[in-house]
Amino acid sequence: MIADSFDLALSSLTDPGPTRFSDTAGEYNLVIDLMFLRYGSAELDKHSILPNSRLSSDHAPLSIDIPIFDEIIYMLKLTIAPKSEQETEFIKDIISNFKSLDTSNIKDIVKLDRIVNQLGSIVEQSWSKNAKKSRISKHSKKWWSESCSLAFNTYRTTRSRKNWKFFKTTVKNAKQSFFDDKIQEIANKSRGPWELMNWVKKKKLPATEAIKYNDHPCLTPDSLWNALHSSFNMALHRHVDLNIINEVTHKPLQSWSSFSRYNFPDTNSNQ
């Protein structure tokens, strides 16, 4: 069955009854509408019929209660901004502690596991030491830097137009630096230029690049004009043999009287 292929099962009714109500006297109400839910689900296993909510319809709606469990959403997280002093100290701590580890006597899996756990502890401790708490919100931006925060706090303190302009300039530079670094990362590391479409708008190639003349692409307006001119003015400056006109059959000329049956307007008459 189709339901089986989607791992669905026929739902049970809390209060069995018809789902289609007839307005014609003598006709029985029928059970036509069914509901299929997830197979083996303890939360989604029963539904109800709401005959009083069908209004002008002859079918009653089916209702099911979907439980929604509480979820803890953490509003704070530890972060280290790229190219910040915290990142520099974080890397220094890791390198210093890695060098102090004794890795000369790793002879079995137990000692290897101990060294690996020590490496993980070093990274975790260095992260907790240098990371700072940041609040997650819908306004959070990946390009926001510490300099943006300093400039913004300065403006909030002074409320001067000069500091507001400085804040806007700082934000602009932070955005430009962030996107430039991201583009370089994608272009140099992943080697996937198509991934840049998420960061910059797609640019269409000029139409002249799709035109070729004599197997050479027309990349400039001059080359495009040369191709257009050469293609549609091929007979320019070529000798034309007028003797072909002599091969045209001549027809006898007709006198003006032969056109008397047509009503031509009198050009000399006053309108």
C-alpha positions in Angstrom: 0.0 0.0 0.0 1.0 3.6 -0.5 0.7 4.3 3.3 3.0 1.4 4.1 5.7 2.8 1.7 5.6 6.1 3.7 5.7 4.3 7.0 2.1 5.5 7.8 -0.8 3.7 9.5 -4.5 4.3 9.7 -5.3 6.4 12.7 -7.9 5.4 15.3 -10.9 7.6 16.2 -11.5 8.9 19.7 -15.2 8.8 19.1 -16.1 6.7 16.0 -18.8 8.2 13.7 -19.5 9.3 10.2 -17.4 11.9 8.4 -19.7 12.6 5.5 -23.3 13.8 6.3 -26.0 13.6 3.7 -28.6 16.3 3.2 -30.9 14.0 1.3 -33.6 12.3 3.3 -33.3 8.5 3.3 -29.5 8.5 2.7 -27.1 7.3 5.3 -24.2 9.2 6.6 -20.9 7.6 5.6 -17.4 7.2 6.8 -15.3 8.5 3.8 -12.5 10.7 5.3 -9.6 8.9 6.8 -6.4 10.0 8.5 -3.0 8.2 8.2 -0.3 9.0 10.8 3.2 7.8 11.6 3.3 4.1 12.3 4.0 3.1 15.9 3.8 6.6 17.2 2.5 6.8 20.8 1.8 10.6 20.5 0.2 10.6 17.1 -2.2 7.7 17.1 -5.7 9.1 17.5 -7.8 11.8 15.8 -11.3 13.3 16.3 -14.3 14.2 14.1 -15.7 17.6 14.5 -19.3 17.4 13.0 -20.3 20.8 14.5 -17.5 22.6 12.6 -18.5 21.5 9.1 -20.6 24.7 8.5 -22.1 24.4 4.9 -19.9 21.5 3.9 -21.2 17.9 3.9 -17.8 16.7 5.2 -16.7 17.1 8.8 -13.2 18.2 9.5 -10.8 15.8 11.2 -8.7 17.1 14.2 -5.5 15.9 15.9 -3.5 17.3 18.8 0.2 17.5 18.1 2.2 17.7 21.3 5.0 20.3 21.3 7.7 19.7 23.9 9.6 22.5 25.6 13.0 23.2 24.1 15.8 25.1 25.8 17.3 27.7 23.5 20.5 29.1 24.7 20.8 32.9 24.2 24.5 33.1 25.1 27.4 31.4 23.5 31.2 31.6 23.8 32.9 33.0 20.7 36.3 34.2 19.5 36.2 36.8 16.8 38.5 36.1 13.8 41.7 38.2 13.7 41.1 39.4 17.3 43.5 39.5 20.2 41.6 36.7 21.8 42.2 34.5 18.7 46.0 35.3 18.9 46.1 34.4 22.6 44.1 31.2 22.0 46.5 30.0 19.4 49.5 30.9 21.5 48.1 28.9 24.5 47.5 25.9 22.4 50.9 25.9 20.8 52.6 26.4 24.1 50.7 23.6 25.9 51.1 21.2 22.9 54.9 21.6 23.1 54.9 20.7 26.7 53.3 17.3 26.1 55.5 14.2 26.3 54.8 12.2 23.2 58.0 10.1 23.2 56.6 7.0 24.9 53.4 6.2 23.0 53.7 2.4 22.9 50.1 1.2 23.2 46.5 2.4 22.6 46.1 3.3 26.3 48.9 5.9 26.2 47.7 7.1 22.8 44.2 7.7 24.2 45.6 9.6 27.2 47.6 11.9 24.9 44.5 12.5 22.7 42.4 13.3 25.8 45.1 15.7 26.9 45.1 17.5 23.6 41.3 17.9 23.8 41.6 19.2 27.4 44.2 21.8 26.3 42.0 23.1 23.5 38.9 23.2 25.7 40.7 25.1 28.5 42.3 27.6 26.1 38.9 28.2 24.5 37.2 28.8 27.9 40.0 31.1 28.9 40.0 33.4 25.8 36.4 33.1 24.5 33.9 35.7 25.5 30.1 35.5 25.9 27.9 36.9 23.2 24.2 37.1 23.1 22.4 35.4 20.2 19.6 37.4 18.5 18.0 37.8 15.2 20.2 40.9 14.7 23.5 38.9 15.1 25.8 39.3 12.1 28.9 37.3 11.3 30.7 40.3 10.1 30.3 42.2 13.3 33.7 42.8 14.9 35.0 44.3 18.1 35.8 47.5 16.4 32.1 47.8 15.5 31.1 47.4 19.1 33.6 50.0 20.3 32.4 52.5 17.7 28.8 51.9 18.5 29.3 52.3 22.2 31.2 55.5 21.6 28.3 56.9 19.6 25.8 55.8 22.2 27.8 57.7 24.8 28.3 61.0 22.9 25.4 60.9 20.4 27.4 63.1 18.1 27.0 63.1 14.4 30.8 62.7 14.0 30.9 59.5 15.9 27.8 58.2 14.1 29.6 58.7 10.8 32.7 57.0 12.2 30.5 54.0 13.3 28.9 53.7 9.8 32.4 53.8 8.3 33.6 51.1 10.7 30.6 48.9 9.8 31.2 49.3 6.1 34.9 48.4 6.5 34.1 45.4 8.6 31.6 44.1 6.0 34.0 44.6 3.2 36.8 42.9 5.1 34.6 39.9 6.0 33.3 39.3 2.5 36.7 39.7 0.9 38.1 37.1 3.3 35.2 34.8 2.6 35.6 35.1 -1.1 39.3 34.4 -0.9 38.6 31.4 1.3 36.2 29.9 -1.2 38.3 30.8 -4.2 41.7 29.5 -2.8 40.7 26.6 -0.6 37.6 24.9 -1.8 38.2 25.8 -5.5 34.5 26.2 -6.1 33.8 29.5 -7.8 30.1 28.7 -8.0 29.9 29.0 -4.2 30.6 32.7 -4.6 27.0 33.1 -5.8 25.9 33.2 -2.2 28.1 36.3 -1.6 28.1 38.3 -4.8 25.4 38.8 -7.4 25.7 36.6 -10.5 27.0 38.6 -13.4 25.8 37.8 -16.9 28.5 37.7 -19.6 28.2 40.4 -22.3 26.4 39.3 -25.4 29.5 40.1 -27.5 31.3 37.2 -26.0 28.9 34.7 -27.4 29.4 35.9 -31.0 32.2 34.6 -33.1 33.3 35.6 -36.6 35.9 33.6 -38.6 36.3 31.4 -35.4 37.4 34.4 -33.4 35.3 35.8 -30.5 34.1 39.3 -30.8 35.2 40.8 -27.5 35.2 44.5 -28.4 32.7 46.8 -30.0 35.0 47.2 -33.0 35.3 43.5 -33.6 31.5 43.1 -33.2 30.9 45.9 -35.7 33.4 44.3 -38.1 31.5 41.0 -37.9 28.2 42.7 -38.4 29.3 44.9 -41.2 31.1 42.0 -43.0 28.1 39.7 -42.7 25.4 42.0 -43.9 27.3 44.1 -46.4 29.0 41.4 -48.4 28.1 43.0 -51.7 29.6 46.4 -50.9 32.3 47.5 -53.3 31.7 44.5 -55.5 31.3 44.7 -59.3 27.7 44.0 -60.4 27.0 42.4 -63.8 24.1 44.4 -65.2 23.7 42.1 -68.2 21.5 39.9 -66.1 18.8 42.5 -66.7 18.8 41.7 -70.4 17.5 38.2 -69.6 14.3 39.6 -68.2 11.4 39.1 -70.6 10.0 42.4 -71.8 6.3 42.9 -71.9 4.5 45.3 -74.3 3.6 48.7 -73.0 0.0 49.5 -72.4 -1.6 52.8 -73.4 -3.3 55.1 -71.0 -6.7 54.2 -72.4 -6.3 50.7 -71.2 -6.6 52.0 -67.6 -9.8 54.0 -68.3 -11.9 51.3 -66.6 -10.3 52.3 -63.3 -11.6 55.4 -61.5 -8.5 57.5 -60.8 -9.0 60.7 -58.9 -8.7 64.0 -60.9 -5.6 65.6 -59.5 -6.6 68.9 -61.1 -9.9 69.2 -59.4 -10.5 71.2 -56.3 -11.0 69.2 -53.1 
